[in-house]
Amino acid sequence: MAQAAGAPQPGAGPPHVFKLVLLGSGSVGKSSLAMRYVKDDFRSILPTVGCAFFTKVVELGAASAKLEIWDTAGQEKYHSVCHLYFRGANAALLVYDITSKESFRKAQQWLADLEKESSPGEVVVMLVGNKTDLGEEREVALEEGKEFAQSQRLLFMETSARANHRVTEAFSAVARELLRRAEEKEQPPTPRGGARLALNQAPAGPARCCAR
Ligand SMILES: Nc1nc2c(ncn2[C@@H]2O[C@H](COP(=O)(O)OP(=O)(O)OP(=O)(O)O)[C@@H](O)[C@H]2O)c(=O)[nH]1
């Protein structure tokens, strides 16, 4: 009998559930990225008040992950409230607008705030430069984003929610890294006390940059 689309494979466990927060200044496109990813839609959205919530199951080969996506308000007046949403986050998309140097500077502050609320390396963070469709107004060079991400050992990608450029790739790359860490945690300890990466340890080697 044909299996319903999206039904779990026999023997596969329930999907891992991960909390992912979208962080960044007002108007950088956090809600638009979430809307594009979850509903494949782009439309004018009012500024977020507090937080919006979406879920999406990502199929990655034999494994699947359920992302609980928390879209936080970027406007300064909501800043203090946003800290509440950081708690228990497994991943963060740290979004800036490539046409706004200020939003890039603020992303660095958001990272510092996130680090205050979590142990080092505990959260998978991807730096996202959004609005690549506005290339002519670009204020933040691709290299600047890449270099900052590398220096902080973050994943990195440039996207356009409007043009649907690399949005799914960004969320999928984060989900893949979350699953990789979860599977690593589930592995039995290696014999003879061999070295194994701690769950909260970033993988060795340079940060994986996915920018185009
Ligand atoms: N050109 C272009 N505009 C975008 C893109 N993503 C978002 N926008 C526009 O940027 C504006 C802000 O988008 P939002 O998604 O509301 O931004 P936000 O970061 O969620 O804003 P807050 O809710 O205030 O934190 C809207 O006018 C969007 O249509 C993009 O990739 N390209």
The ligand as an SDF file (V2000), in Angstrom:
LIG
                    3D

 32 34  0  0  0  0  0  0  0  0999 V2000
   13.6580   43.6210   -1.0150 N   0  0  0  0  0  0  0  0  0  0  0  0
   13.4300   42.8140    0.0320 C   0  0  0  0  0  0  0  0  0  0  0  0
   12.6280   43.2010    1.0320 N   0  0  0  0  0  0  0  0  0  0  0  0
   12.4440   42.3520    2.0620 C   0  0  0  0  0  0  0  0  0  0  0  0
   13.0730   41.0970    2.1290 C   0  0  0  0  0  0  0  0  0  0  0  0
   12.7090   40.5060    3.3020 N   0  0  0  0  0  0  0  0  0  0  0  0
   11.8790   41.3660    3.9130 C   0  0  0  0  0  0  0  0  0  0  0  0
   11.7070   42.4800    3.1710 N   0  0  0  0  0  0  0  0  0  0  0  0
   10.8880   43.6530    3.4900 C   0  0  0  0  0  0  0  0  0  0  0  0
   11.4530   44.2860    4.6330 O   0  0  0  0  0  0  0  0  0  0  0  0
   10.4210   44.7940    5.4700 C   0  0  0  0  0  0  0  0  0  0  0  0
   10.5370   44.2020    6.8590 C   0  0  0  0  0  0  0  0  0  0  0  0
   10.3050   42.8070    6.7730 O   0  0  0  0  0  0  0  0  0  0  0  0
    9.8930   41.9470    8.0460 P   0  0  0  0  0  0  0  0  0  0  0  0
    9.8970   40.5320    7.6220 O   0  0  0  0  0  0  0  0  0  0  0  0
    8.6460   42.4780    8.6790 O   0  0  0  0  0  0  0  0  0  0  0  0
   11.1170   42.2740    9.0080 O   0  0  0  0  0  0  0  0  0  0  0  0
   11.3140   41.8490   10.5440 P   0  0  0  0  0  0  0  0  0  0  0  0
   12.7730   41.6680   10.7280 O   0  0  0  0  0  0  0  0  0  0  0  0
   10.4430   40.6970   10.8820 O   0  0  0  0  0  0  0  0  0  0  0  0
   10.8180   43.1650   11.2950 O   0  0  0  0  0  0  0  0  0  0  0  0
   10.3050   43.3020   12.8440 P   0  0  0  0  0  0  0  0  0  0  0  0
    9.0500   42.4810   12.9610 O   0  0  0  0  0  0  0  0  0  0  0  0
   10.0680   44.7650   13.0360 O   0  0  0  0  0  0  0  0  0  0  0  0
   11.3990   42.7950   13.7340 O   0  0  0  0  0  0  0  0  0  0  0  0
    9.0890   44.4590    4.7870 C   0  0  0  0  0  0  0  0  0  0  0  0
    8.6990   45.5730    4.0240 O   0  0  0  0  0  0  0  0  0  0  0  0
    9.4650   43.3010    3.8780 C   0  0  0  0  0  0  0  0  0  0  0  0
    8.6120   43.2260    2.7500 O   0  0  0  0  0  0  0  0  0  0  0  0
   13.9350   40.6990    1.0580 C   0  0  0  0  0  0  0  0  0  0  0  0
   14.5360   39.6230    1.0090 O   0  0  0  0  0  0  0  0  0  0  0  0
   14.0790   41.6180    0.0330 N   0  0  0  0  0  0  0  0  0  0  0  0
  1  2  1  0
  2  3  2  0
  2 32  1  0
  3  4  1  0
  4  5  2  0
  4  8  1  0
  5  6  1  0
  5 30  1  0
  6  7  2  0
  7  8  1  0
  8  9  1  0
  9 10  1  0
  9 28  1  0
 10 11  1  0
 11 12  1  0
 11 26  1  0
 12 13  1  0
 13 14  1  0
 14 15  2  0
 14 16  1  0
 14 17  1  0
 17 18  1  0
 18 19  2  0
 18 20  1  0
 18 21  1  0
 21 22  1  0
 22 23  2  0
 22 24  1  0
 22 25  1  0
 26 27  1  0
 26 28  1  0
 28 29  1  0
 30 31  2  0
 30 32  1  0
M  END
$$$$
